[in-house]
Amino acid sequence: MTGADMIQVPEFLSREAGFEGAAVRITKAVWDDCIAWDKIDGLNTGIPQDEDGRLWDVLYMTRRCLSRLRDDSQVVLHRWARDTDPAVFESDNSEPPLVELRAIRSTADGNTTITIMLPCEDPGSDYRCPRCPHQH
């Protein structure tokens, strides 16, 4: 993945989420699918969310999962898809669609980096996302 495909999480926020001494980056595909949210999304869904809160959810859950493991981690999150009609969930009391994320912890030259990506973005995986709108 190139630098253009990555979004660097501000150091103060990653530190606040518990990633002491690690740089955290998120792929653009994860940002677009799991974090991006604007006023139009709120009006379309009737759900008052914002990008700061959605980013915090991803960081917090990723950190909790990584704290229990020594190696790579699979993180599964419930989230409101930007393209989902909330009336569907209200009518049958179901949950928002699951999004599976992969968090890879790597260390090089004493620097630790956490990369949060879709499973299909992991170069070491043949996984293909069932409803992945992104071209990899």
N, C-alpha and C positions, 0 to 999 in steps of 0.2 A: 504494500500500500504506500502511496505517496503522501507527502506532507499535506497536499491539497485534500486528501481523503480523511484527514484527522483534525479534530478540534481539541486543543489543549485546554484542560480544565484549569481555571485560575488556581495558583498555588495555595492561596488562603482558604479557598473552598475545599480543595482536596485535603488539606491539613485539618480543617474543621470536621470533615467527614471521617477522619481517622487514618488517612493515608500519610502518616509521618514519613518524611524522607523519600517519598515516591512521587514521580511525575505521573499524572493520570491523563490519558487521552481517550477520546471517544471517536469512533468513526462517524463520518458524515451520515451514513445510512442509519446508524443508531440514533443520532441526533434527530434526523428527519422523522423517524418512525416513533421514537419513544420520548423525546424531549420537546421538540418544537411545538409551540402552542401560541396562538395569538388571539386577539379579541374576536376575530371572525370564527375561530374554532369554538370559543366559548359560546358565542351566539348560536352557532349551528347545532351544538350539542346540548346547550343549557347547563353545561358543567363549568363552574368557575375554577379554572386552573391557570397556572402560569409556568413559564419555562424554568424559573428558579426552583419552584416546588417539584417539578417533574425531574429536573437534573438532580436535586437533592435525593429524591426517591431512588433513582438509579445508583447514585454514589453510595448511599446508606446501605442498600440491600447488597450491593456488590462487596462492600467492606465487611459486612456481617458474614457473608459467605466465605470470603477469602480468609477471614480470621480463624476459621475452623479448619482450613486446609493448608497444606504445605506447598502444593503444586497448583496446576491450572484449576479453574473453577467454572462450573456451569451455573448460571444464574437465571432463574425463571421469574418473570415479573408479570403481575396483572397490570394492565394499563388501558386507558381509553384510547383506542386508535383514532387518529385524526379523521379517518374516513368512516367511522361507525356511527350509526343512528342510535342514540340512547333509548329511543322508544322500543327497540328490539329487546333490550335488557329489562326495561320496565314491564313489558308485557309478559315475559316468561320467567322473571326473577333470576335470569342467568347472570354470569359474570362477564366482564369484558374479555376479549380474546387474550390468550396468553402470548407473550413475546418471550422467546428464549434468547438470552444473551450469553456470550462467552467472555470471560475476563481472563486475560493472559498476563501473568506476572513474569517479567524477565529482568535479569540483572546483567549489565555489561559495564566493565570498568568501574565497578563499585556503585553505579547508578541504577536504581530500580525504577522500572516503568510498568504501569498497569495500563493495558489496552483493553477497552471494552468494545466488543464488536458483535455483529450477528454471526452465528455459527458458520454460515456460508462464506464469510469473509476471512475465516481462519485459513491461512495458506496450507496448514497441515491437515486439513479436513476435506473430505469429499461431500460433506453435508450440503444439501440444497434446501433452502427455506421453502416451506409449502406455499406461502403466499408472498414471497419476496418480490417487491416491486423494483428492486435494484439490480443493475447489471454488474456482475463481478467478473 
